[in-house]
Amino acid sequence: MTEARAGRRYLVRTFGCQMNEHDSGRAAGVLESLGYRPTTSPEDADLILLNTCAVRENADNKLYGTLGHLKATKQRRRSAGQDLTIVVGGCLAQKDGATVAERAPWVDVVYGTHNLPDLPKLLAQADSAAVPVVELIEQLETFPSALPAKREVRHHAWVSVSVGCNNSCTFCIVPALRGPERSRPPEEIVDEVERLVADGVIEVTLLGQNVNSYGRDLFGASRFAELLRALGGIGGLERGRFTSPHPRDFTEDVLLAMVETPNVMPHLHLPLQSGSDRLLRLMRRSYRQRRYLSLVERTRELLPDAALTTDIIVGFPGETEEDFQATLEVVDRVRFDQAFTFQYSPRPGTPAAELVTSFVPPEVVTDRYARLEPMVRSHSRQAHERLVGTEQELLIESPSKTDPSRWSGRTRGNHLVHLPAAEVGADGVPSYAPGDLVTVPVTEAATNYALAGPVLGVRHTEAGRATAAAMARGEGWRALTSVPGPTGVSLPVVSSSRH
């Protein structure tokens, strides 16, 4: 099958969260193991894979809108004697299943959250099938992390520590789509990080729906603090991050591990959702305002320079003005470095979606959101203002998306900072590149970022040097690097009747 698909090109488009980013990297790795090569243009792709989300607002509209555009592309290809394979995977595929094929019969393959390893088999079946091939399974059999991977940058990688979730938040459909929580053995995670570092990665982000309960299914108690400390023993790993913790399960030993492990970054994303105890109970969040604030207080005692970010839902069913005021009070007290705020929208299949008689009128939700947003934006600007006058070491991420005269990097606390673009030598090699660590003075603050410069020093890394050399060759700053899966893990061997 590899020979049959050699030279064919693919494009993966990701909707949704970091876990989907992780899974998309694995899907790309599987496709490359079959002989496909990447492209960034839909017009050049022989296969387009949409890794879907069922959590974000209007997720289904985005998917079917995209599929509508791809229908025209596929028809145009066929009229020219060519073809286009369309694959839909991820959470929305798991939720809707055969409905995707019914609404968009020009799709070739639909697979769910648990059967990415079966992608080679499904593609082979689609080669000779007259109708879409749909396969969904209810339980995970192979961790996606055991599959080959594809990284878009050389310096950073997503590392899954667990899949699924045992919580029952009434607004969230993730447990129904990704199943109960299953943790990877710690030695597998450490081995993966060591292999990534050997390949030039200097920053990893540990992923889980609830990282703080990591290991409970294996050992009877959380082992996340021990896992963080294990990162400290991996030479060459400059920065370790994690997302997302749950306030209910967050224990002081994790904070102590962050204090004691220099390469675990001082940034904590701690979803609040609401400051009202009554709403937290309706959401089944299993903590209350007092617990949340005590955790914030202890974090700032142990990690005074740590950045705190959060998620907040406005207009959850039954939210009163008193409930909303409780949220405003917590936000004003904590003063988050950044808050991701959402106007509630029902997700079919969740308990909250059934509370139709308690839905808050849209105009009330809009008004409350308009009162919250200026507060969180003000606090974010204040956080960036505190950086002004300090020297920060930035991990360079990319050229600025909006200004070619600037590049972008992240502080240890994950603040976004723009700095002057790297100077390019006569040989075409930039003075620094994504993956390098650059020290700069912060000079100005804005709501969503800070400005810095000039560059005071550069710590070149293997990833940065490789990226700089690629840029000098005109290949761009993205890596598009393939990484094999762990030794001993293989994909299904299938044959193709076409191509």
N, C-alpha and C positions, 0 to 999 in steps of 0.2 A: 504493500500500500504506500510505503514511503516513496518508492520509485514512481508510482502512479501520480503522486501529487507534487513531485519535485518541480520547482520553478513556479508553482502556483502561489498567489499572493493573498494575504489575509489582512483584515482590519478588525480589531476588537474595540467596541465602544462600551464604556462602563457607565451605568447609572447608579447613584447611591453612595454607600458608605465605604469606609476603608476596608472592611471585610470583602466587599465586592472588588475593590482594587486588587486585593490579595488574590482572589479567585480568578480575576481576569489575567493576572500574571501567570497563573498556573494553566489557564486555558490556552494562552499564547504559547507556553512551553510545550503543551501537548501538540498543538498544531505544528510547531516547528519540528517536533520529533517525527511528524508525518511527512516532512519535506516542504511544508509551506514556508514562505518568507514574508516579512512584514511590509506593509505599505501604509501611508498616512492618508491616501486618497481613496474615497469610495469608488471612484471611477476606475481605479486601477485594480481593485480587489476582485479576486475570484471567489472569496468567501468573506462574509461579514457576520460577525458574532456580536449579538447584543446581550450583555450581561445585565439583567434587569433588577429593579428595586421595587418592593411593594410597600415601603415605609414612607418615602418622600411624597409630598403632595402632588397630585395629578400624575402619578407614576404610570397608570394605565394609559392616560391620554398621550403621554410622551412616547410610550412604546408604540401604540397603534398609529400615531402620527408619523413616527419614523418608518414603520413598516409600510405605510401608505406611499411614502417617497420611494422606498426600496422596490415596491411593486413596479413602479414606472421604470426604474433602472433595470430591473430584471427583464421586463418586456422589451425594452430597448436592446438589451444584450442579445436576447433570443432572436430578435428580428435581424441581428447582424451575425447570427450563427454562433454566438458565444453563450456562456451561461454564468449564473451567479448563484452560489449556495448561501442561503440565509439561515442562520442558527439563532435561536432564542434560548437563553439559559437564565439561571438565577432565581431570585425570590418570587417575582411575578409569574415566571413560568411554573414554579412549584405551586403557586396559589391557583392559577387559572388553568393550567394543564392543557387539556384538549381544546379548551375555549380559544386559546391562541391560534391553534390550527383551524378552528371553525371560522374565526373572524378574519384570519389572514392565511388562506389556504396556499398561498405562494411561498410560505415558509417551508423549509426543508426538514429542519430538526428542532424539536423542543425538548429540553432536558431540565431537570430540577436541581435543587441545591445539593443533593446527595450523590448524584451520579455523573459528575464531571469526568471521573476515570473512564466512563463508558463512551466518551465522545468519539474515539476512533471507530468503535463498532457502529455507532449511530450514523456516522458519516458514510460508512460502507453500505449500510442498509439504505440510506437515502439515495445512493447512486442508482439503485434499481427500483426504487419505490415510486409509485404514481401519486401517492398522497404523503403528507407530512409524517415523519417518524416522531412519535411522542413517547418518551420514557420518563416516568417519575417513580422514585422509590421513597419509602417513608423513613428509612433509617440509614445513617451513614455507614458505609462499609470500609471506605478507604479515606483517610485524611487527605484533603487537597494538598497539604504540605508535602505529601509523599510523591507528588508528581513533579515532572520537570517544570521549571519556572522561566519567566521572561521578565527582566527588569528594564524599565525605561530609563533609569539613571544608574550610574556606576556606584554612587556613594551610599545609597539608601535602599533598604529592603523592608517589606512587611513580613512579619513572622507570626503565624497563628499559634497561640498557646492552647486554645480550646475552640470548639464549635458548639453552637446551640446555646440554650438558655433555660434555666429552671425557674425563672421569675414569672410572674403572671400579671404584669402591668396591663391595665385594662385598655390602654390606648395602643398597645404594641402587638404586632402580628408576628414578630420574629420567632418566638418559641414555636408557633404553629408551623412555620415554614422551614426552620433549621433544626427543629427537634430539641430533645433534652440536652443538657450540657455534657460534653465529653472532652476530657482533658488529654493532651498529648503527654507521654512520659517525659519527664524533665530532661533525661539524657538525650532524647531526640531533639528537643528544642535547642539545647546547648550545642549539640553536634551541628545542627543547621546553622546556627549563628557563627560557629567557628569556620564552617565551610564558606559562608558568605564573607567573613572577614578575610579569609585567605584569598578570596576573589576580588578584594579591593573595597568591600563595603566598610564604611566607618560609622554608620548610623543605622540602627534597627528600631522598628516600632512593633512592640508586642501587641497582638490583637486578641480580643475575646469580647463576647457580648457582656461578660461580667468578669474581668480579669481577677478580681479579688476573691472569687470562689474557685480559682484555678486549683486543681488537684484534689478537691473535696471528694470527687467520685473515685479517685484512685487511692487516696490515703485516709479518707475520713475527716480530713481537715484541710484548710487552705494551705498551700505551699508557695504562694506567690512571693512572699518576702524572700524565701530561700532562692527562688528563681532569679529575682533581681540581684541578689548577692552573687549568684553564679555568673551574671553578666560582668561583674567587676573583675572576675578572674580571667576574662578573655582578652588577651593582649591585642592591641590594635583597634579595639572597639572604642571609639571616641565618645559616642553618644547612644544611650538607650532610652527609649520612651515607651509608653504604654497607654492603651485606651481600650475600653472605657471601664472605669471602676464604678461600683454601686455603693452609695453612702451606707446602706445597711450592712454590708460585709467589709467595709473598710476598717482595718485594725491598725493599731499603733505600730505593730511590728513592720508594716509596709513603710510607714513614715520613717522609722528608724533605719530600715534598709536603704531608703533614699538618702538619708543623711550620711550613712556609712559607706556608700558606694559612689565614688566620684563620677563614674561615667553614666550613672542614672540621672537624667536631667531634672532640674527643679521646676517642673511644670506638672500641675495636677488638673485634669479635666474631671469635674465632679458635678454630674447632672443634678440640678435642683428640681426642675419641672414646675414646682409650685412652692410658695412659702406658707401656704395654708395647710394646717394639720387636717382639716376636714377634707380638702381636695386630695391631699396625699393619701388619705384613707380610701377615697373613691378610686384613686388611681392604683391602689394596691402597691404603694411604693415601700411599705414596711419600714419607714423611718419617719421621724417628725422634725419640725423646725428646730427644736432644741438640740436634737442629735446632730443635725446638719451643721448648725452654728458651732457646736462644741468641736466638731471635726475640723472646721475651718480655723477655729481658735488654736487648736493643738498643732495644726499644720504650720501656722504662722509663728508659733513658739519654736518649733523644731527647725523649720525652713523659712526663716524670715524673708528671704529673697525669692521664694517660690512664686511663680505665676499661677493664678487660679482662673480657670475658664469653666463655663457651664452651659446647660441647655435649659430653656424655659418655655413652657406652653402657656399661651394666653387663650382664654375662652374655653377651657375644658368644660364639658357638660355639667351644668349646675353651679358654675363659678359665679359667686356674688361679688358685689363691690367690696365687701369686707374681705373676702378671700383674696381678691386682687390686691387690696391694700397690704395684706400680709406678705404677698410676693414683693411688692415695692419696698417694704420695710427691710426684708432680707437682702434685696439687691443693694439698697442704699447702705446697709451695714457692712456687707462683704466687699463691695466695690470690685467686682470681677475685672480681670484684665481684658476679658472678652466674653461676651454672652451671645450664644446662638439662640435667637428668639423665633418662635413659630406661632402662628395663629392656628388653633386647633382645627383639624379637618378629619372627619370620620374615616376610619379604615375598615372596609367591609370584613367581617369575620372576627372583629374585636368586640369585647363586651361594651366598651364605651360607645361604639357605633349604634348600639341598641337603645341608648338613652335619648331617643329622639325628642321626647317631651321636655327634656332638660337642656336641649341645645340653647346656647346663648345667642341672641339675635346678632346677625352679622355686623350691624352698625355699632353695637356695643363692643363686640370683639375688636373692631377696627379702632374705635375710640381708645380702648385700653391699650392696645398695641402702640398706638400713637403716643400714649403717655409713658409707656415703658421704654420705648426705643431711644428717645433723647437721653434718658438716664444712663442706659448701658453704654451708649456712645460717648457720653461725657466721661464715664469711668474709664473706658478704654483709652481715651485721649490722655487722661491723667496718668495712666500706667505708662504710656509712651513718654510723657513729659518727665517722669521720674528717671528715665534713661538718659535724658539730655545732660551733657557734661560728663558722662561716664565713658569709659572705654569698654567695648564689647567685642568678644570673639564670635564672629559669624561663621556658620557653615554655609558656604555659597551654594545656592540651589539652582539658579537659572538667570538668564537675562530677564529684565523686567518685562512684563506682559504688555505694558502700555507706553514705556519710554525707552527707546534704544540707547539713550545716554546713561542709563542706570542698570545695575544688576541687583539681584535680591538675595538676601541671606536670612538666616534665623539665629537669634540668640539662644543661649542655653535654656532660657525660659520660654522659647518658641515664639518670641515676638518677631514680626516681619520687619526687616530693615532694608531700605534701599541705599545703595552706595554708588559712586561713580563707576562706570563700566571699565573693565580691565583694559589697560593699554596693550596694544598688539605690536609685537616686535617685527623686525624686517623679515623674519622667517615665518611670520603669520601666527606665531604662538602667543596667546594672551598671557599677561603677567599673573593671572590667577584664573581658575575655572571652577565650575560646579564640582564640589567634592573637596576643595581646598578650604582651609580655615584662615580667616582674615581678621585682623584686629583693626578696629576703627573707632574714632570718637563719635558719639552720637550728638548731632547738632540741632535737629529740629524734630518736633513731634506733630503727628496728625492723628486722626481718629483710628485708622486701621493700620498704621505703620509709623515708622520713624525714619528720618534721613540721617546719613552718616558720611564721614569722609574728612580728610583724605585717608588712604590706606596707610597704616603705621607698620604693619608687618604681615607676612604671609607664612603659614605653615603648609607647605605643599604635601599632598598625599598621593598615594598610588592612583586613586580614582581621579584626582584633579589632574595629574600629569597625563593620564590616558585620555581624559576629556579634552585637555588643551591640545594634545597632539591630533586628536580627531578633528577639532575645530580648525587647526592649521591645514588639515587635508581637505577642508571644505565639507566635512561630514556632519556638522552640527554638534550640539552639546548633549543630545540624548544618547543613551548608551545602546538601547535595544539589545541587551546582553542576555544570552540564553544560559541557564544554569541547569545541569542535570539533576534529577531527583536523587535521593539517597541510594547508596549501593544496595543492590538486591531488589529494588522496586522496578517493575516493568509494566508496560502498558499492554492491553490485549493485542494479540497479533491477529489481524483480519486481512481479508483479501478484498480487492475492489473489482467490480465488473465493468468499470468505466474509467475513462481518462487514461 
